Amino acid sequence: MGSHELAVRWADALDGVVAPTLTRTQIEALLAGLGEQLLATLRGDGGLDSARVAAAALVAANYRDESAVSRTVSVICRDMVRAVVETPDSQGLRTDPERVRERAIDVAAEFAAGFTAALRAAALSEQETTLAAALSAVREAQAQRQLSQARFSAIFAGASVGIGTIDVRTGRVVDVNAAMAEMFGAPAESITGMQVADVLGPINIGPAYAQFQQLLEGTIDRFRLETGYTHPGGHRTAIDLSMSAVRDENGQIRFLIGVAVDITERKALSDQLWHDAHHDNLTGLANRTLFFDRLAQASPPIGLCYLDLDGFKEINDAFGHTVGDRVLQAVAARLREAAEPGGLAARLGGDEFIVLIENCRDESMLDALSRHLLDALSDPITIAGHTISVGASIGTALVDEPPDAIDDLMHTVDTAMYRNKSARSRPGLHTRRKR
């Protein structure tokens, strides 16, 4: 499959997401170039930064809906993987399919993270532009009242973000536009004249109170924060709030201006993309990225149980990969439940899993956990009319201090697991490490 055909498929997948800023021909040309970089990464010839470059390019082309992420991830993990696997290199050799699929997971995760970052940067840039325009119009109003007041009024009334002005002497709301009133779920006329604390309510004023007081006292000129707002009916939204002091020619604060953006959907998308980037898409367990982050921050003693399924290749060969995937999902569900409470179960790739437990008292506690994990896998799994028994080899390690050499630690627990696989003894061989 050539880069042009791949670009056409990618463009077809994105069709209907939004109205892009480019023509179809330009889109295909853009995706062809991005696709070449992603294919090189899947082949092992390029870095993961190509995924973030692709994400930023899509956001710049106005693909800003969450479906652009899921559809692109599908193209990466299906079409691009197939293109790399089915196309031999210059020496006529084919790339190992499993390695390509593992790279595809990393590429998809980087793309999702890059999309979130690019989307946030674009939204913040638009907000800053709106705030700058509003402040510019306000300052201009002091020198050219009639003309500038008309401009400010137009911005104030027609802005899609919420704008409000506050009397610095009393802390009361002077005026709010329609977008701000809608954000607070009340008519604009009912908000005008109220104290800011009363508008926000005691639940919501907390995070902003200290900075708002500093603004009223003139010790700071502006602040910005993300906060939540609970409506009278209990519905909660996320708001990006910026407050600025507007001074006269003598440096005295005339009034305060606030700009608020409802970021509820954007935050939900960001949270979802973070989850997708840090969890295995087949089993829902933590992926390698999240596991190693948690390992680096874990409170010692740290217990690790590294599991490798016995005979999983034979399951795939006998029943097919679809059944094999469902076996992995069933195993993941059992390990997640067995690791609770407090333990983190992760899938490192293929049929390899690992469980991390913080504040693990001693080897007897770790031994009990490893036995519990193996017991959880002892009952056969019934899938599509097939009763399948899954065995596992397990290696354990107990770390008394925060690990300063993650690779060495993983080699230790991996070696213990393979010794266990050779010996076929349960619950496994144990090692203990100190920094």
Backbone torsions as a table, in degrees:
resi	resn	phi	psi	omega
1	MET	NA	119.2	-178.4
2	GLY	-77.6	169.0	-177.6
3	SER	-65.7	-32.5	179.4
4	HIS	-67.6	-44.8	179.5
5	GLU	-63.6	-38.6	178.4
6	LEU	-64.6	-39.9	178.6
7	ALA	-64.4	-38.6	178.8
8	VAL	-63.7	-43.7	179.0
9	ARG	-63.8	-40.6	178.9
10	TRP	-64.1	-45.7	179.2
11	ALA	-62.3	-39.5	177.7
12	ASP	-62.3	-39.3	-179.2
13	ALA	-65.4	-34.6	-178.8
14	LEU	-85.4	-9.4	-176.6
15	ASP	-60.3	129.3	177.8
16	GLY	91.5	-5.8	179.9
17	VAL	-65.4	-52.8	176.9
18	VAL	-149.6	-179.3	172.2
19	ALA	-93.3	99.8	-175.5
20	PRO	-69.3	164.2	179.8
21	THR	-83.0	-4.5	-176.2
22	LEU	-114.0	159.1	173.4
23	THR	-75.9	168.2	179.9
24	ARG	-60.7	-41.0	179.7
25	THR	-63.0	-42.5	179.0
26	GLN	-66.4	-38.1	178.3
27	ILE	-61.7	-46.7	-179.6
28	GLU	-62.8	-38.3	178.0
29	ALA	-65.0	-41.9	178.1
30	LEU	-62.3	-47.6	-177.2
31	LEU	-67.9	-31.4	177.9
32	ALA	-62.4	-45.3	179.0
33	GLY	-64.9	-43.9	178.6
34	LEU	-65.3	-39.0	-179.7
35	GLY	-62.1	-39.0	178.5
36	GLU	-60.2	-42.3	179.4
37	GLN	-65.9	-42.1	-180.0
38	LEU	-66.8	-39.0	177.4
39	LEU	-62.2	-40.2	177.8
40	ALA	-61.7	-39.4	177.6
41	THR	-64.1	-42.8	179.5
42	LEU	-64.5	-32.1	177.3
43	ARG	-77.3	-10.2	-178.2
44	GLY	91.6	11.6	-177.8
45	ASP	-100.7	1.7	-178.0
46	GLY	-145.3	165.8	-179.0
47	GLY	-89.8	168.7	-178.2
48	LEU	-71.0	-10.6	179.2
49	ASP	-64.3	-18.8	176.7
50	SER	-62.5	-30.9	179.2
51	ALA	-68.3	-41.6	179.1
52	ARG	-69.8	-35.9	175.8
53	VAL	-61.4	-43.9	179.0
54	ALA	-62.5	-42.9	-179.9
55	ALA	-62.3	-45.0	-179.8
56	ALA	-63.9	-36.7	-179.9
57	ALA	-66.3	-39.0	178.9
58	LEU	-67.0	-42.3	178.5
59	VAL	-62.9	-41.0	178.8
60	ALA	-62.9	-29.7	178.9
61	ALA	-85.8	9.6	175.4
62	ASN	80.0	17.4	170.6
63	TYR	-86.1	92.8	-172.5
64	ARG	-121.6	9.0	178.2
65	ASP	-90.1	149.2	-177.6
66	GLU	-61.4	-24.7	179.7
67	SER	-66.5	-22.5	176.5
68	ALA	-63.5	-31.5	178.9
69	VAL	-71.4	-52.5	-176.4
70	SER	-62.5	-38.8	-178.5
71	ARG	-71.2	-36.4	178.0
72	THR	-69.8	-41.2	177.5
73	VAL	-59.0	-38.7	177.9
74	SER	-63.1	-41.5	178.8
75	VAL	-64.5	-42.4	-179.3
76	ILE	-63.1	-49.6	-172.2
77	CYS	-79.9	-16.0	179.9
78	ARG	-111.8	-67.1	-173.0
79	ASP	-68.4	-45.1	-177.7
80	MET	-69.9	-40.1	176.6
81	VAL	-59.5	-45.5	179.7
82	ARG	-61.5	-40.8	-178.7
83	ALA	-62.4	-41.8	-179.0
84	VAL	-70.8	-43.4	-176.8
85	VAL	-65.9	-39.0	-174.8
86	GLU	-85.2	-9.0	-177.6
87	THR	-106.0	115.4	178.9
88	PRO	-70.5	156.5	178.9
89	ASP	-80.5	-171.3	-175.4
90	SER	-63.2	-21.1	179.0
91	GLN	-96.9	7.4	178.6
92	GLY	81.2	10.7	-178.7
93	LEU	-95.6	148.4	179.0
94	ARG	-102.2	144.0	-179.4
95	THR	-73.6	143.2	179.3
96	ASP	-60.3	119.1	-176.2
97	PRO	-58.0	-39.7	-176.8
98	GLU	-65.0	-40.2	178.9
99	ARG	-65.8	-37.6	179.2
100	VAL	-65.5	-43.3	180.0
101	ARG	-63.7	-39.5	178.4
102	GLU	-63.7	-41.9	177.6
103	ARG	-64.2	-36.5	-179.2
104	ALA	-61.4	-37.4	178.2
105	ILE	-62.8	-44.5	179.3
106	ASP	-65.5	-41.5	179.2
107	VAL	-62.6	-44.6	180.0
108	ALA	-62.2	-41.1	179.1
109	ALA	-63.8	-44.5	178.5
110	GLU	-64.2	-37.9	178.4
111	PHE	-62.3	-45.5	-179.4
112	ALA	-62.2	-44.1	179.4
113	ALA	-65.0	-41.5	178.7
114	GLY	-64.9	-36.9	178.9
115	PHE	-64.4	-43.4	178.5
116	THR	-60.6	-46.4	-178.6
117	ALA	-63.7	-44.1	-179.2
118	ALA	-66.1	-38.7	179.6
119	LEU	-65.3	-42.6	179.2
120	ARG	-64.1	-43.1	-179.3
121	ALA	-62.6	-40.8	179.8
122	ALA	-65.3	-42.9	-179.0
123	ALA	-65.9	-42.8	179.6
124	LEU	-65.7	-36.8	177.8
125	SER	-62.8	-42.9	178.5
126	GLU	-64.4	-39.9	179.3
127	GLN	-64.8	-43.0	179.4
128	GLU	-63.4	-37.5	178.4
129	THR	-63.4	-43.5	178.8
130	THR	-63.3	-45.1	-180.0
131	LEU	-63.6	-41.9	179.6
132	ALA	-62.7	-41.1	178.9
133	ALA	-64.3	-41.6	179.9
134	ALA	-64.8	-46.1	-179.8
135	LEU	-64.9	-39.0	178.1
136	SER	-61.8	-42.3	179.5
137	ALA	-66.3	-37.7	179.3
138	VAL	-64.3	-46.4	179.9
139	ARG	-63.9	-38.3	180.0
140	GLU	-65.7	-29.4	179.9
141	ALA	-63.8	-29.1	-179.6
142	GLN	-68.5	-32.5	-178.5
143	ALA	-94.3	-34.8	-178.0
144	GLN	-130.6	75.6	-167.5
145	ARG	-55.6	-53.3	-171.1
146	GLN	-65.4	-52.1	-177.4
147	LEU	-66.8	-46.8	-176.2
148	SER	-69.7	-33.7	178.5
149	GLN	-61.9	-37.8	178.2
150	ALA	-65.2	-41.1	179.7
151	ARG	-65.2	-45.9	-179.9
152	PHE	-62.4	-40.9	180.0
153	SER	-61.5	-38.8	179.6
154	ALA	-65.5	-44.0	178.1
155	ILE	-64.7	-45.1	-177.2
156	PHE	-59.6	-48.0	-174.9
157	ALA	-75.4	-37.3	-172.0
158	GLY	-96.3	-3.5	-176.8
159	ALA	-65.4	143.1	177.4
160	SER	-81.5	-13.1	175.6
161	VAL	-98.5	156.9	-179.5
162	GLY	-76.2	133.1	178.3
163	ILE	-130.4	134.9	176.7
164	GLY	-142.8	151.2	176.6
165	THR	-117.0	147.8	-173.4
166	ILE	-132.1	135.7	175.4
167	ASP	-72.7	118.5	-174.8
168	VAL	-68.3	-25.5	-177.5
169	ARG	-76.8	-35.7	-175.0
170	THR	-109.5	-17.3	-176.1
171	GLY	73.3	17.9	179.7
172	ARG	-97.1	152.2	179.1
173	VAL	-73.8	126.8	177.6
174	VAL	-86.5	-46.0	-178.5
175	ASP	-160.3	152.2	173.1
176	VAL	-136.9	149.9	176.7
177	ASN	-88.3	176.8	-175.8
178	ALA	-62.2	-37.7	-178.4
179	ALA	-65.3	-39.4	178.7
180	MET	-67.0	-43.1	179.9
181	ALA	-61.3	-41.6	179.1
182	GLU	-64.2	-37.6	-179.3
183	MET	-62.9	-36.7	179.9
184	PHE	-90.2	-2.4	175.6
185	GLY	66.9	34.6	-179.7
186	ALA	-145.8	153.2	177.0
187	PRO	-61.4	145.9	-178.6
188	ALA	-58.6	-39.9	-177.5
189	GLU	-66.2	-26.3	179.4
190	SER	-78.8	-22.4	179.5
191	ILE	-82.9	-36.0	-178.3
192	THR	-58.6	131.0	179.3
193	GLY	93.1	-10.6	-179.3
194	MET	-83.0	154.3	170.7
195	GLN	-67.6	143.8	-179.7
196	VAL	-58.4	-40.5	-179.9
197	ALA	-61.4	-34.9	179.6
198	ASP	-73.8	-33.1	178.2
199	VAL	-65.8	-46.8	-177.9
200	LEU	-75.8	-35.4	-177.7
201	GLY	89.2	155.5	-176.5
202	PRO	-62.1	-28.6	-179.1
203	ILE	-68.1	-34.5	-171.2
204	ASN	-100.3	-19.3	-174.9
205	ILE	-74.5	-23.6	-175.0
206	GLY	-47.7	-59.2	-175.7
207	PRO	-60.6	-29.7	-174.2
208	ALA	-98.9	-8.8	-168.5
209	TYR	-59.3	-50.9	-175.6
210	ALA	-60.5	-46.0	-178.9
211	GLN	-68.9	-35.9	178.3
212	PHE	-64.3	-39.4	177.8
213	GLN	-64.2	-40.6	178.1
214	GLN	-63.1	-36.9	178.7
215	LEU	-66.1	-43.8	178.6
216	LEU	-63.7	-34.9	-179.6
217	GLU	-81.1	-10.6	178.0
218	GLY	84.0	11.0	-179.9
219	THR	-80.5	-20.8	172.6
220	ILE	-132.6	157.7	-178.5
221	ASP	-100.3	-19.5	-179.8
222	ARG	-164.6	159.1	170.3
223	PHE	-150.8	162.3	180.0
224	ARG	-146.3	136.6	179.3
225	LEU	-157.7	162.3	172.3
226	GLU	-100.2	131.7	-178.9
227	THR	-141.8	166.6	176.9
228	GLY	-103.4	154.8	175.8
229	TYR	-131.5	122.6	178.8
230	THR	-97.9	117.4	179.8
231	HIS	-72.6	159.6	179.4
232	PRO	-53.3	-32.6	-180.0
233	GLY	-80.5	-1.4	178.5
234	GLY	101.1	-14.4	179.0
235	HIS	-68.0	134.1	-176.3
236	ARG	-115.5	133.9	177.6
237	THR	-122.4	160.3	176.0
238	ALA	-103.4	134.5	-175.2
239	ILE	-129.0	135.0	170.5
240	ASP	-96.3	112.7	-172.4
241	LEU	-113.6	128.8	173.5
242	SER	-120.7	130.9	177.3
243	MET	-123.3	136.1	-179.8
244	SER	-136.5	147.6	175.5
245	ALA	-93.4	132.9	177.7
246	VAL	-105.5	119.2	-175.8
247	ARG	-104.3	155.3	176.3
248	ASP	-88.8	-173.2	-175.7
249	GLU	-66.5	-17.2	178.5
250	ASN	-94.5	2.9	178.6
251	GLY	86.6	3.5	179.0
252	GLN	-84.1	140.9	179.6
253	ILE	-71.6	122.6	178.3
254	ARG	-86.2	-47.5	177.8
255	PHE	-163.7	173.4	177.4
256	LEU	-109.3	146.3	176.0
257	ILE	-125.6	133.5	179.9
258	GLY	-119.4	141.0	175.9
259	VAL	-123.2	125.5	-177.7
260	ALA	-124.2	137.6	178.2
261	VAL	-124.0	128.4	175.2
262	ASP	-75.3	110.3	-176.6
263	ILE	-110.7	22.6	-176.8
264	THR	-57.8	-50.7	-178.2
265	GLU	-67.1	-41.1	-179.2
266	ARG	-64.4	-40.1	179.3
267	LYS	-67.7	-39.1	178.1
268	ALA	-63.2	-41.2	177.9
269	LEU	-64.4	-42.8	179.7
270	SER	-61.1	-43.7	178.8
271	ASP	-63.1	-40.1	179.9
272	GLN	-66.7	-42.2	179.5
273	LEU	-65.8	-37.9	176.7
274	TRP	-61.8	-44.3	-179.9
275	HIS	-61.4	-46.0	-178.7
276	ASP	-62.5	-36.2	-177.8
277	ALA	-75.4	-16.2	-175.8
278	HIS	-117.2	10.0	179.4
279	HIS	-133.8	147.1	179.5
280	ASP	-67.0	127.9	-173.7
281	ASN	-73.1	-17.6	179.3
282	LEU	-87.0	-47.1	-172.2
283	THR	-102.5	-18.3	-176.3
284	GLY	80.8	-2.8	176.7
285	LEU	-72.9	166.2	172.2
286	ALA	-57.7	143.1	177.8
287	ASN	-95.6	-173.3	-176.3
288	ARG	-59.2	-42.1	-177.4
289	THR	-59.3	-51.1	-178.7
290	LEU	-66.4	-39.4	-179.2
291	PHE	-60.7	-48.4	-177.4
292	PHE	-69.1	-31.6	173.9
293	ASP	-62.3	-46.7	180.0
294	ARG	-65.8	-37.8	179.9
295	LEU	-63.0	-41.9	-178.0
296	ALA	-66.5	-25.2	-176.7
297	GLN	-106.4	2.0	-173.4
298	ALA	-67.8	150.0	177.9
299	SER	-89.3	121.8	-179.6
300	PRO	-74.4	162.5	-4.4
301	PRO	-65.5	143.3	-177.3
302	ILE	-110.8	126.6	176.3
303	GLY	-103.5	135.6	178.8
304	LEU	-126.0	134.8	174.1
305	CYS	-124.5	114.3	-175.7
306	TYR	-104.6	118.5	-175.9
307	LEU	-114.8	140.5	174.5
308	ASP	-131.5	124.9	-177.2
309	LEU	-69.3	138.6	178.5
310	ASP	-88.7	129.8	174.1
311	GLY	71.7	23.1	-177.7
312	PHE	-68.4	-33.5	178.3
313	LYS	-60.2	-38.2	178.8
314	GLU	-65.3	-33.8	176.8
315	ILE	-64.1	-44.9	177.3
316	ASN	-62.0	-42.7	-178.0
317	ASP	-66.6	-36.8	-175.3
318	ALA	-80.8	-38.0	-171.5
319	PHE	-118.2	-9.4	179.4
320	GLY	97.8	161.5	-175.1
321	HIS	-70.3	-27.5	179.1
322	THR	-63.7	-46.3	176.4
323	VAL	-65.2	-39.1	178.4
324	GLY	-59.2	-41.8	178.3
325	ASP	-63.7	-39.2	-179.9
326	ARG	-69.7	-31.1	173.8
327	VAL	-63.7	-44.9	178.4
328	LEU	-61.1	-39.0	178.5
329	GLN	-65.1	-41.0	179.3
330	ALA	-66.5	-42.4	177.8
331	VAL	-61.1	-44.2	-179.0
332	ALA	-60.9	-42.6	-179.8
333	ALA	-62.5	-40.9	180.0
334	ARG	-68.0	-40.8	-179.6
335	LEU	-67.5	-39.1	178.7
336	ARG	-60.0	-44.9	-178.8
337	GLU	-67.9	-40.5	-178.2
338	ALA	-68.3	-28.7	-178.4
339	ALA	-78.2	-16.5	-178.9
340	GLU	-77.3	154.7	-6.3
341	PRO	-88.2	147.7	172.1
342	GLY	95.1	-20.9	-179.5
343	GLY	-86.9	152.4	177.1
344	LEU	-110.7	118.6	174.7
345	ALA	-98.4	134.7	-177.7
346	ALA	-136.9	153.0	172.7
347	ARG	-105.7	120.6	-178.7
348	LEU	-85.5	-18.1	-178.7
349	GLY	141.4	149.2	179.8
350	GLY	57.2	-126.1	178.2
351	ASP	-109.1	29.8	179.8
352	GLU	-106.2	128.9	-179.3
353	PHE	-128.5	160.2	177.5
354	ILE	-147.0	144.8	178.5
355	VAL	-123.2	131.0	-179.8
356	LEU	-113.6	134.9	175.6
357	ILE	-132.6	127.0	179.0
358	GLU	-86.0	160.1	177.8
359	ASN	52.3	43.2	178.6
360	CYS	-78.1	115.4	-168.6
361	ARG	-59.8	-50.1	-174.7
362	ASP	-161.9	-176.4	-177.3
363	GLU	-67.6	-28.9	178.8
364	SER	-65.6	-37.3	176.9
365	MET	-67.1	-40.8	178.9
366	LEU	-67.0	-39.2	177.9
367	ASP	-62.7	-40.9	178.9
368	ALA	-64.2	-38.7	178.9
369	LEU	-65.4	-43.1	-179.2
370	SER	-64.3	-38.7	176.7
371	ARG	-65.3	-40.0	180.0
372	HIS	-63.3	-40.3	179.4
373	LEU	-65.0	-43.4	179.7
374	LEU	-67.9	-37.7	177.0
375	ASP	-62.1	-34.7	-179.3
376	ALA	-65.6	-24.3	-179.5
377	LEU	-98.1	1.4	-172.7
378	SER	-72.8	-33.4	-179.5
379	ASP	-74.2	139.2	178.7
380	PRO	-60.3	156.1	178.7
381	ILE	-108.9	128.8	178.8
382	THR	-102.3	118.5	-178.5
383	ILE	-137.5	125.3	176.3
384	ALA	51.5	40.6	178.5
385	GLY	82.6	-2.1	-179.9
386	HIS	-101.9	135.0	174.1
387	THR	-101.4	115.0	-170.4
388	ILE	-120.3	127.8	175.7
389	SER	-97.3	130.9	-177.4
390	VAL	-115.6	120.8	174.5
391	GLY	-98.9	164.7	-179.7
392	ALA	-148.9	144.5	170.5
393	SER	-102.8	144.3	-174.1
394	ILE	-136.8	137.1	173.6
395	GLY	-123.7	145.9	-176.8
396	THR	-128.1	156.1	174.3
397	ALA	-146.6	142.2	177.3
398	LEU	-118.8	122.7	-175.4
399	VAL	-112.7	122.2	-174.8
400	ASP	-81.8	-22.1	-178.1
401	GLU	-132.8	161.0	178.5
402	PRO	-53.1	129.7	-176.5
403	PRO	-69.4	132.1	176.6
404	ASP	-104.8	-3.4	176.9
405	ALA	-137.6	85.8	-175.6
406	ILE	-59.4	-41.5	-177.9
407	ASP	-61.4	-41.8	179.0
408	ASP	-64.3	-40.9	179.4
409	LEU	-62.7	-44.2	-179.8
410	MET	-66.4	-35.3	177.0
411	HIS	-64.7	-38.3	179.9
412	THR	-62.5	-49.9	-176.9
413	VAL	-71.1	-31.9	177.3
414	ASP	-66.3	-42.1	178.9
415	THR	-63.4	-40.7	178.5
416	ALA	-62.3	-39.3	-180.0
417	MET	-64.8	-43.9	-178.7
418	TYR	-69.9	-30.9	173.5
419	ARG	-65.0	-37.7	178.2
420	ASN	-66.3	-40.0	179.5
421	LYS	-62.2	-39.2	179.5
422	SER	-69.1	-40.8	-177.5
423	ALA	-79.9	-21.7	-177.3
424	ARG	54.4	38.6	177.1
425	SER	-109.4	148.6	178.3
426	ARG	-122.9	149.4	8.1
427	PRO	-88.2	11.3	176.2
428	GLY	123.1	166.8	177.9
429	LEU	-91.4	151.6	-174.4
430	HIS	-119.2	146.9	171.7
431	THR	-132.0	155.6	178.3
432	ARG	-131.1	130.2	-177.1
433	ARG	-119.2	147.3	169.8
434	LYS	-129.2	146.7	-179.2
435	ARG	-72.0	NA	NA
